[in-house]
Amino acid sequence: MTIKAIFFDLGSTLIYFDGDWAAMIAQANTELQRFLHAAGVSLDWPTFFADFGARTNAYYAERNTEFIEYTTHYILKTTLADYGWPDLPETVLRPALRALYSASQARWQPEQDALPLLAELQQAGYCLGIISNAADDDDVQLLVDKGDFRPYLDFVISSARMGIRKPNPRIFRAALDQCGVSPLEAVMVGDMLGADILGAHNAGMKGIWITRRADVAANRDHLDTIQPDAMIKTLGELPAVVAAF
């Protein structure tokens, strides 16, 4: 059956992280502290950030087994409440999250072949979308706009917005509904075997593994158990692979 829709992961597929992750986390905490302090929040900051980081890591471990998204908004709000600030309004929490994410957003860069590929695929008539596992929907949307991807996309779905994560097939079915296509008419492109490829297969779709930025450790356990329908190293290889299905 002819492929009519192509779905992409975002991080390490259309964009890449250019920097040191530990340094970024430290800067993110600094930006968050600066904003909250200016908003009148007073805390034992080292203790707060140690707890906030521990809770974040614990939720992230849980979400990778339950495939339910715990947003950074939820983690920050509940941690602040436990430290004596239970009633901060959204007019404080949302800008606080923007301050937190500003550190990572500065380091995510679009792949050089992403825009030319999306333009080519749009011109060819494919329905195009992003399915991103992420703890903050606003962050995903900003990164999409930073990459200038929006004009080429029919939709952007984040796990933060839906409350479920890849490989849960429901998030892929939502993407299929956006394009009005059957699973056999769509493919998923991503760097994570256990999220992108398994999720596509769970939804009855084909999955294409892009290996250029694929994390070796994160994919190691799935190398012998999850087989992509095709492998590419660069986005420029994609049109020919899709045409061959």
C-alpha positions as CSV (number, residue, x, y, z in Angstrom):
1,M,0.0,0.0,0.0
2,T,1.2,3.5,-0.9
3,I,2.7,5.5,2.0
4,K,0.7,8.8,2.5
5,A,1.9,10.0,5.9
6,I,5.3,10.3,7.6
7,F,5.7,10.9,11.3
8,F,8.9,12.1,12.9
9,D,10.4,12.1,16.4
10,L,11.8,15.5,17.3
11,G,14.9,15.2,19.5
12,S,17.9,13.4,17.9
13,T,15.9,13.1,14.7
14,L,15.0,16.5,13.4
15,I,17.1,18.4,16.0
16,Y,20.2,17.6,17.9
17,F,21.6,18.6,21.3
18,D,24.8,20.7,21.0
19,G,26.4,21.0,24.4
20,D,27.1,19.4,27.8
21,W,24.0,18.0,29.5
22,A,25.3,18.4,33.0
23,A,26.2,22.1,32.4
24,M,22.8,22.6,30.9
25,I,21.0,21.2,34.0
26,A,23.1,23.5,36.2
27,Q,22.2,26.5,34.1
28,A,18.5,25.5,34.0
29,N,18.4,25.4,37.7
30,T,20.1,28.8,37.9
31,E,17.5,30.3,35.5
32,L,14.6,28.8,37.5
33,Q,16.0,30.0,40.8
34,R,16.5,33.5,39.4
35,F,12.9,33.7,38.2
36,L,11.3,32.2,41.4
37,H,13.4,34.5,43.6
38,A,12.3,37.5,41.6
39,A,8.7,36.3,42.0
40,G,9.1,36.3,45.8
41,V,9.7,32.6,46.4
42,S,12.2,32.0,49.2
43,L,13.7,28.5,49.6
44,D,16.8,26.6,50.7
45,W,17.8,26.4,47.1
46,P,20.4,23.6,47.2
47,T,18.0,21.3,49.2
48,F,15.1,22.2,46.9
49,F,17.1,21.5,43.7
50,A,18.5,18.2,45.0
51,D,14.9,17.1,45.8
52,F,13.5,18.4,42.5
53,G,16.2,16.6,40.6
54,A,15.6,13.4,42.5
55,R,11.8,13.5,41.9
56,T,12.3,14.3,38.3
57,N,14.6,11.3,37.8
58,A,12.2,9.0,39.7
59,Y,9.2,10.1,37.6
60,Y,11.3,9.7,34.4
61,A,12.2,6.1,35.4
62,E,8.5,5.4,36.1
63,R,7.3,6.9,32.9
64,N,9.6,4.6,30.9
65,T,7.8,1.6,32.2
66,E,4.3,2.9,32.6
67,F,4.3,5.0,29.4
68,I,2.4,7.7,31.2
69,E,3.8,11.3,30.9
70,Y,4.6,13.1,34.1
71,T,5.0,16.7,33.1
72,T,7.6,19.0,34.5
73,H,4.8,21.3,35.4
74,Y,3.4,18.6,37.7
75,I,6.8,17.9,39.3
76,L,7.6,21.5,39.9
77,K,4.2,22.4,41.3
78,T,4.1,19.4,43.7
79,T,7.7,20.0,44.8
80,L,7.1,23.7,45.5
81,A,3.9,22.8,47.4
82,D,5.9,20.4,49.7
83,Y,8.4,23.2,50.4
84,G,5.7,25.6,51.5
85,W,4.5,27.2,48.3
86,P,1.3,25.4,47.4
87,D,-0.7,28.3,45.9
88,L,1.6,29.7,43.2
89,P,-0.6,30.8,40.2
90,E,-0.1,29.7,36.6
91,T,1.1,33.3,35.9
92,V,4.2,32.3,38.0
93,L,4.5,28.6,37.2
94,R,4.3,28.9,33.4
95,P,7.0,31.6,33.1
96,A,9.1,29.7,35.6
97,L,9.0,26.6,33.3
98,R,10.0,28.8,30.4
99,A,13.0,30.1,32.4
100,L,13.9,26.5,33.2
101,Y,13.7,25.3,29.6
102,S,15.5,28.3,28.2
103,A,18.8,26.6,29.0
104,S,18.1,23.5,26.9
105,Q,16.3,25.3,24.1
106,A,19.5,27.3,23.4
107,R,21.4,24.1,22.9
108,W,18.9,22.2,20.6
109,Q,19.8,22.8,16.9
110,P,18.0,21.8,13.7
111,E,19.7,19.2,11.6
112,Q,20.9,20.8,8.4
113,D,19.0,18.3,6.2
114,A,15.7,18.6,8.2
115,L,14.2,21.6,6.4
116,P,15.2,20.5,2.9
117,L,13.7,17.1,3.6
118,L,10.4,18.4,5.0
119,A,10.0,20.8,2.0
120,E,10.6,17.9,-0.4
121,L,8.1,15.6,1.4
122,Q,5.5,18.3,1.6
123,Q,5.9,19.0,-2.1
124,A,5.4,15.3,-2.8
125,G,2.1,15.4,-1.0
126,Y,2.8,13.5,2.2
127,C,0.9,14.3,5.4
128,L,3.7,15.2,7.9
129,G,3.7,15.3,11.7
130,I,5.8,15.1,14.8
131,I,5.2,12.7,17.7
132,S,7.5,13.7,20.6
133,N,8.0,12.2,24.0
134,A,8.6,15.2,26.1
135,A,7.7,16.5,29.6
136,D,6.6,19.9,28.5
137,D,4.4,20.7,25.5
138,D,5.3,24.4,25.3
139,D,9.0,23.3,25.0
140,V,8.2,21.1,22.1
141,Q,6.2,23.8,20.3
142,L,9.0,26.3,20.8
143,L,11.6,23.9,19.4
144,V,9.4,23.2,16.4
145,D,9.2,27.0,15.7
146,K,12.9,27.5,16.4
147,G,13.7,25.0,13.7
148,D,11.2,26.7,11.3
149,F,9.5,23.3,10.9
150,R,5.9,24.5,11.4
151,P,5.0,25.5,7.8
152,Y,5.7,21.9,6.7
153,L,3.8,20.1,9.4
154,D,0.2,19.1,9.6
155,F,0.4,18.5,13.3
156,V,2.6,18.3,16.4
157,I,1.8,15.8,19.1
158,S,3.6,15.7,22.4
159,S,3.3,13.1,25.2
160,A,3.0,16.0,27.6
161,R,-0.2,17.2,26.0
162,M,-1.7,13.7,25.6
163,G,-0.5,12.3,28.9
164,I,0.8,9.1,27.3
165,R,4.2,8.2,25.8
166,K,5.6,6.3,22.9
167,P,5.4,3.3,22.5
168,N,1.8,3.4,23.6
169,P,-0.1,2.8,20.4
170,R,-2.7,5.4,21.3
171,I,-0.4,8.3,20.6
172,F,0.3,6.9,17.1
173,R,-3.4,6.4,16.5
174,A,-3.9,10.1,17.3
175,A,-1.4,10.9,14.6
176,L,-3.1,8.6,12.1
177,D,-6.4,10.3,12.8
178,Q,-4.8,13.7,12.1
179,C,-3.9,12.6,8.6
180,G,-6.9,10.4,8.0
181,V,-4.8,7.4,7.0
182,S,-4.6,3.7,7.9
183,P,-1.6,2.3,9.7
184,L,-0.4,0.7,6.5
185,E,-0.3,4.1,4.9
186,A,2.0,5.7,7.5
187,V,5.6,5.3,8.7
188,M,7.4,6.5,11.8
189,V,10.9,7.9,11.8
190,G,12.9,8.1,15.0
191,D,16.1,7.3,16.9
192,M,14.7,5.2,19.7
193,L,14.0,1.5,19.0
194,G,11.9,1.1,22.2
195,A,9.8,4.2,21.6
196,D,9.6,5.0,17.9
197,I,10.0,1.6,16.2
198,L,8.2,-0.5,18.8
199,G,5.4,2.1,19.0
200,A,5.0,2.2,15.3
201,H,4.8,-1.6,15.2
202,N,2.3,-1.7,18.1
203,A,0.1,0.6,16.0
204,G,0.4,-1.5,12.8
205,M,2.8,0.9,11.1
206,K,6.3,0.6,9.7
207,G,9.2,2.1,11.6
208,I,12.4,3.6,10.2
209,W,15.3,3.9,12.6
210,I,17.6,6.9,12.1
211,T,20.9,6.1,13.6
212,R,22.9,9.3,13.2
213,R,22.2,10.5,16.8
214,A,20.8,7.2,18.3
215,D,21.9,6.8,21.9
216,V,23.9,3.5,22.0
217,A,23.1,2.7,25.7
218,A,19.4,3.6,25.3
219,N,19.0,1.3,22.3
220,R,21.3,-1.6,23.4
221,D,18.6,-3.7,25.1
222,H,16.4,-3.6,22.0
223,L,18.9,-4.4,19.3
224,D,18.1,-8.1,19.2
225,T,14.3,-7.8,19.9
226,I,13.0,-4.8,17.9
227,Q,13.7,-4.9,14.2
228,P,13.1,-1.7,12.2
229,D,11.6,-2.0,8.7
230,A,14.5,0.2,7.5
231,M,17.5,2.0,8.8
232,I,18.9,5.3,7.6
233,K,21.8,7.4,8.9
234,T,20.7,10.8,7.5
235,L,17.3,12.3,6.7
236,G,18.3,12.7,3.1
237,E,18.0,8.9,2.6
238,L,14.4,8.9,3.7
239,P,12.5,9.6,0.4
240,A,14.0,6.7,-1.4
241,V,13.4,4.3,1.5
242,V,9.7,5.4,1.8
243,A,9.2,5.1,-2.0
244,A,10.5,1.5,-1.8
245,F,7.8,0.3,0.7
